[in-house]
Amino acid sequence: MPSIDQTIIQAKVTLQDIEPPIWRRLLLPPSLNLVELHHVLQAAFGWRDQHLHEFIIGGLVYGAPELDDEGATEDDRRTFEATDVHLRDFDLYHVPDPRFLYHYDFGDSWLHLVAFEQRLAKDSGQKYPACIDGARGAPPEDVGGPSGYTEFLEAWNDPAHEEHKAMRRWAGRTFHPEKFDLQATDKAVKTARRKARGDYLFRRH
């Protein structure tokens, strides 16, 4: 068995409480820290990093501790520094349920289930991280969470709905709930890690 840093983690990330499912399959280097993973997930789902987020792993919360006073955690939970934690730090292949949650936008409350599928040998011809598969477009930002998205789609899909034109204008011409562009998503995922440079973008401003 090759060492952990000579392998790649294949993970499937699924947006919860949405049917049919919206998901992405990613190839992730074990050296990826959780901040870099945050930016990769933003790119994979087309989010714009406009809201707070957290990772919930084994009952612990990871993110940006300085944002706690902005409502990043509930019930006085401590937020651990996400730059200090890498995917290789987790025993992903010796636990019965190797998965965790990525929570984005505490108002809309988008929960993403990150499920680790297998460990693969690195391909010298591939650049990582990568998106290799997926289904459906992600909801627009600030649509109101899963329930709000359901209501939005009812109006967006029905020309007779009183909000149809307004929702079409609000979502923009490029939005389509069934559209998934693998090539564009993969490019965005690769760019996201390079832009992050190991830390949150807001810390460099």
WOURLIN-V501388 format. One line per field, one symbol per residue. phi: phi as a letter, one per 20 degrees, with the letter a starting at -180 (. if undefined). psi: psi as a letter, one per 30 degrees, with the letter a starting at -180 (. if undefined). A space follows every 10 residues. Layout:
phi->???
psi->???
This chain:
phi->.ffgeeccee cddcfemccf fdbcdcdcff ffeffffgff fgffdmfdle cfbbddclnd dcrdgfegfe nfcdllfeee fffeddgffd efdccfcfbb dddcmfffle ddeedeeadd ffdfeddcfb ddarbmefff fmeomgffff fgfgffedge ffdgffffff fnfefbfdec dfffffffff fgfffflnbf fffee
psi->kllefglkkk kkkkklgkkl kjlkkljkkf fklfeeeeee eeeegglghf llllkjjhfl kkbjefgefg gfllhgkkkk kfffkleffk ifggkfiill kjjkjfefij kkjjkkelkl kkjffkklll kfllklllll kgfgaeeeee eeeeeefjff kfgeeeeeee flffkkfgkj jeeeeeeeee eeeeeehflk efff.
